[in-house]
């Protein structure tokens, strides 16, 4: 199986999905220091140092992957605002 860097997350001890992250989910604040949250079930757990490092790598890869898309979306929104006389 070819696991992408942004999918190489720690496994949740509650549901067994590889979805552990430090990123905020659905507008909630990021988990407390040393804690991971499961994107699949919302469970939070005190993570090992290895899990925190794994999550940090996956989170950074995910954010890096999204960056070009966000730049394009922002450019499109700015162009729309310019054409319609609106503001962002």
Secondary structure, DSSP 8 states (H G I E B T S, - for coil): ----GGG---B-TTT--B-EESS--TT-----TTEEEETTT--EEE--HHHHHHHHHHHHHHHHHHHHHHHHHHHHHHHHHHHHT---
